Amino acid sequence: MFPRDEYHWRIAKARQAMASADVDLLLVDSGELLAWLTGYTVSETMYRAAFLPRDGNPWFVLRALDEAPGREKTWIEDVVGFADTDNPHSVIAENVRARGFAGARIGVDTHSPCHSAATHAKLVALLAGAEIVPMPGLSESLRWVKSTAEIGALQQAAAIADKAMLAIAQIARPGMTTRDAAAVASAVFLREGADTGEVGPVVKASGSHEFLHGIFKTERLDEGDILHVELIPRVANYSARLMRPIVVGRPSRAMRETAERLIALQDRQIEAMKAGAIASEVDAVLREGALSQGLRPTYQNVTAYTLGLYTRTARTSDFSRVLLPTSDWALEEGMVFHAYTTAAGLGFSETVSVSRGGGERLTRTPREILYGPKA
């Protein structure tokens, strides 16, 4: 998916962070940082890690069964596979010592979902002569600002989301089910080149916004029901996201009016997503606007969160950068967010990249309530 020059840029960013922390070797075990830095990632069925020296060539230590696919995907030439009968932590420690880093300062992202307290304790004991240096949050911070190539992958994923959303709207009619809608989206994902057919929340909307994390189940839709669809296609592990309400039949006047007000507020927020803007001020455009207009009785959730590379971790969303009233950091050009808002059973969202002139939508689905053929 990415040329070698892309990885040169990523390595340079990682080594700059290593220099700032004065570490000699970076241990990479986060699934997302592994994919970003090496081109290959795999589940933690057995512990695995890649190593980037501050000077010299990197190497990858992983389960022998994963060695062949790893070599196919990664640019790293030094790949070490261990047998299932081996202890992964011991093999990793042996490799560190064998390459001359027994007494090195070794940087570790202690916020990595794969770097458990047990793993940390084992590595400290096995590498007693080395100093383990915490670099919490490194996996996310290195990836906040996207390259042109990464934006390209997100644009491909966004185009798939657009196609799938419109395909669902075309079949929206009384008697269809949430499972029917999810099946249509999954088929579009696979046909158009997404990594998997995993769809995202597809549920019958109810209440104000409580349906956002609704549990997927087979629900029949009748005239006037709102189908909430959130699509999360990935291309080369890069996930775009898109939410729309799809009404069975025709939306009521009240629905349309609410949608118009929500969309207008979100449009203003997207326009405010300029490089250098303070995140809390961008958040306030939507949050305070929705509350002042009475669209929501309360607004406790974030209004946008980080998008980019997602792999096999325990989380489904990256909240290392979010828009909240307490967010006191500045947006940077090249950041990408899932900007979303909901009220009265209606949910709208876009994949948005930050530029100097404001936010740019990568998703292109019409900004309106969608609906299918008239019953």
Sequence and secondary structure as in RCSB ss.txt:
>XXXX:A:sequence
MFPRDEYHWRIAKARQAMASADVDLLLVDSGELLAWLTGYTVSETMYRAAFLPRDGNPWFVLRALDEAPGREKTW
IEDVVGFADTDNPHSVIAENVRARGFAGARIGVDTHSPCHSAATHAKLVALLAGAEIVPMPGLSESLRWVKSTAE
IGALQQAAAIADKAMLAIAQIARPGMTTRDAAAVASAVFLREGADTGEVGPVVKASGSHEFLHGIFKTERLDEGD
ILHVELIPRVANYSARLMRPIVVGRPSRAMRETAERLIALQDRQIEAMKAGAIASEVDAVLREGALSQGLRPTYQ
NVTAYTLGLYTRTARTSDFSRVLLPTSDWALEEGMVFHAYTTAAGLGFSETVSVSRGGGERLTRTPREILYGPKA
>XXXX:A:secstr
   HHHHHHHHHHHHHHHHHHT SEEEE  HHHHHHHHS     SS  EEEEESSS  EEEEEGGGHHHHHHH S
 S EEEE TTS HHHHHHHHHHHTT TTSEEEE TT TT  HHHHHHHHHHTTTSEEEE TTHHHHTTSS  HHH
HHHHHHHHHHHHHHHHHHHHT  TT BHHHHHHHHHHHHHHHT S      EEE  TTTGGGG      B  TT 
EEEEEE  EETTEE  EEEEEESS   HHHHHHHHHHHHHHHHHHHH BTT BHHHHHHHHHHHHHHTTS S   
S SEEE SB  SSS SSEEEEE  TT  SB  TT EEEEEEEETTEEEEEEEEEETTEEEES  S SS EE S  
